[in-house]
Amino acid sequence: MTTGKRFAQRTKDHSDERVLDARARAVLNALHAEPRGRVLQAYLRAMGRAKG
C-alpha cells in the first residue's frame, strides 16, 4: 500500500490523486536539479547504490 493510499484512508480525503512521501519527493527534486546526461548517476546516488 502506498503512502498516498494510507493518507487517503486515514483522512478520508480523496481529492488528491497522489501524495509523495518525503523520500520520494527528495529523490525527484535531486533528479530535477541535475543536468541532462547525469540523471542516472544522481538517481543511484540518491538511492545509495552508487559505486564509489
SEVEX-910544 format. One record per residue: x, z, y of N, C-alpha, C, CB in turn. Coordinates in steps of 0.2 Angstrom, whole numbers, padded with zeros to 4 digits, always signed. Each point is the difference from the previous one (the first is absolute). Glycine has a CB too. Layout:
BEGIN
XZYXZYXZYXZY
...
# end
This chain:
BEGIN
+0004+0000-0006-0004+0000+0006+0004+0000+0006-0009+0006-0006
+0008-0010+0011+0004-0001+0006-0002+0006+0005+0001-0013-0002
+0004+0013+0007-0001+0005+0005-0007-0001+0004+0013+0001+0001
-0014-0008+0000-0006-0002+0004-0006+0002-0003+0006-0009+0004
-0006+0008-0011-0006+0002-0004-0001+0008+0000+0001-0010-0007
+0004+0013+0007-0001+0008+0000-0002+0002+0007+0009+0001-0008
-0007-0004+0013-0002+0002+0007-0007-0002+0001+0011-0002+0004
-0013-0004-0007-0007-0002+0001-0005+0005-0004+0004-0012+0001
-0002+0014-0007-0004+0005-0004+0000+0007+0003+0003-0007-0010
+0002+0009+0013+0001+0006+0003-0004+0001+0006+0011+0001-0005
-0011-0006+0009-0003+0000+0007-0007-0004+0000+0011+0001+0005
-0013-0004-0010-0006-0004-0001+0000-0006+0006-0006+0010-0005
+0012-0011+0007+0001-0005+0005+0002-0007-0003+0004+0009+0009
-0008-0014-0009+0002-0006-0003+0000-0006+0005-0006+0004-0010
+0007-0002+0016+0001-0005+0006+0007-0004-0001-0008+0008+0007
+0013-0004-0008+0006-0003-0001+0001-0003-0007+0005+0007+0009
-0003-0013-0009+0001-0003-0007+0007+0003-0003-0006-0011+0003
+0011+0012+0001+0006+0002-0003+0003+0005+0004+0002-0011-0005
+0001+0016+0002+0004+0005+0003+0007+0001-0003-0011+0006+0003
+0016-0007+0001+0007+0001-0003+0002+0007+0001+0002-0012+0003
+0002+0014-0009+0003+0006+0001+0006+0000+0004-0004+0003-0011
+0007+0002+0013+0006+0000+0004+0006-0004-0002-0004+0011+0004
+0005-0010-0011+0006-0004-0003-0001-0007+0001+0002+0009-0008
-0008-0012+0006-0001-0007+0000+0000-0002+0007-0007+0001-0010
+0005+0002+0015+0000-0002+0007+0007+0000+0002-0011+0005+0002
+0015+0000-0004+0007+0000+0002+0004-0006-0003+0000+0012+0001
-0001-0014-0007+0003-0005-0003-0002-0007+0003+0000+0006-0011
-0006-0007+0013-0003-0006+0003+0003+0000+0007-0010+0000-0006
+0011+0005+0010+0003+0000+0007+0007-0002-0001-0008+0009+0004
+0012-0006-0009+0007-0002-0001+0001-0007-0001+0002+0011-0004
-0007-0014+0000+0001-0007-0002-0002-0005+0006-0003+0003-0012
-0002+0000+0016-0002-0004+0006+0006-0001+0005-0012+0004-0002
+0016+0001+0002+0005+0001+0005+0007-0004-0002-0005+0011+0003
+0005-0013-0009+0006-0004-0002+0000-0007+0002+0000+0008-0010
+0005-0011+0011+0001-0007+0001-0002-0004-0006+0008+0002+0009
-0010-0009-0008-0001-0004-0006+0006-0001-0004-0008-0006+0007
+0007+0007-0014+0005-0001-0004+0003+0006-0003+0003-0010+0005
-0005+0016-0002+0003+0006-0001-0006+0005-0003+0010-0001+0009
-0016-0001-0010-0005+0004-0001+0000+0003-0008-0007-0007+0008
+0010+0003-0012+0000+0002-0007+0005+0006+0000-0002-0011-0005
+0008+0011+0008+0005+0005+0000-0003+0006+0004+0009-0008+0000
-0013+0007+0005-0004+0006+0003-0005+0003-0005+0002-0005+0012
-0005+0001-0015-0005+0003-0005+0003+0004-0005-0007-0010+0002
+0013+0007-0005+0003+0004-0005+0003+0007+0002+0003-0011-0005
+0000+0010+0012+0002+0006+0003-0005+0006+0001+0009-0007+0006
-0015+0004-0004-0006+0005+0001-0002+0003-0006-0003-0007+0010
+0003+0003-0016-0002+0003-0006+0005+0004-0004-0008-0010+0000
+0014+0010+0003+0006+0004-0003+0003-0004-0006-0006+0010+0004
+0005-0016-0004+0003-0004-0006+0006-0005+0002-0012+0001-0005
+0014+0000+0011+0006-0004+0002+0006+0001-0004-0005+0000+0012
+0009-0005-0013+0006+0001-0003+0005+0001+0005-0003-0007-0010
+0008+0012+0009+0004+0002+0006+0007+0000-0003-0008+0005+0006
# end
